[in-house]
Amino acid sequence: MRKNETIKDLLFKYFWGKIHKGITKGIPEWYKEYFLNRGL
């Protein structure tokens, strides 16, 4: 079981940068458009 956890942790650390970029990629543009449309 320990070996599986280590592999999982290594893969997560390796790919987290790409995952994080993909998750947050469009957020600033979405908020900008949202607030412009609401008049804030």
C-alpha positions as a Python dict, from the first residue, in 0.01 Angstrom:
ca = {
    (1, 'M'): (0, 0, 0),
    (2, 'R'): (282, 243, 76),
    (3, 'K'): (428, 212, -274),
    (4, 'N'): (92, 306, -431),
    (5, 'E'): (67, 614, -212),
    (6, 'T'): (416, 722, -309),
    (7, 'I'): (344, 684, -680),
    (8, 'K'): (18, 872, -642),
    (9, 'D'): (189, 1157, -456),
    (10, 'L'): (468, 1181, -712),
    (11, 'L'): (224, 1192, -1003),
    (12, 'F'): (13, 1454, -830),
    (13, 'K'): (313, 1676, -759),
    (14, 'Y'): (440, 1636, -1114),
    (15, 'F'): (109, 1726, -1282),
    (16, 'W'): (-33, 1975, -1030),
    (17, 'G'): (114, 2278, -1211),
    (18, 'K'): (-61, 2188, -1535),
    (19, 'I'): (-384, 2096, -1355),
    (20, 'H'): (-384, 2424, -1162),
    (21, 'K'): (-322, 2629, -1477),
    (22, 'G'): (-607, 2452, -1654),
    (23, 'I'): (-848, 2506, -1368),
    (24, 'T'): (-775, 2877, -1325),
    (25, 'K'): (-706, 2970, -1688),
    (26, 'G'): (-1026, 3161, -1769),
    (27, 'I'): (-1121, 3294, -1426),
    (28, 'P'): (-983, 3652, -1460),
    (29, 'E'): (-1156, 3702, -1795),
    (30, 'W'): (-1480, 3555, -1663),
    (31, 'Y'): (-1483, 3790, -1363),
    (32, 'K'): (-1404, 4090, -1581),
    (33, 'E'): (-1692, 4011, -1814),
    (34, 'Y'): (-1924, 3933, -1521),
    (35, 'F'): (-1860, 4265, -1349),
    (36, 'L'): (-1877, 4467, -1672),
    (37, 'N'): (-2218, 4317, -1749),
    (38, 'R'): (-2346, 4393, -1398),
    (39, 'G'): (-2223, 4752, -1409),
    (40, 'L'): (-1988, 4718, -1113),
}
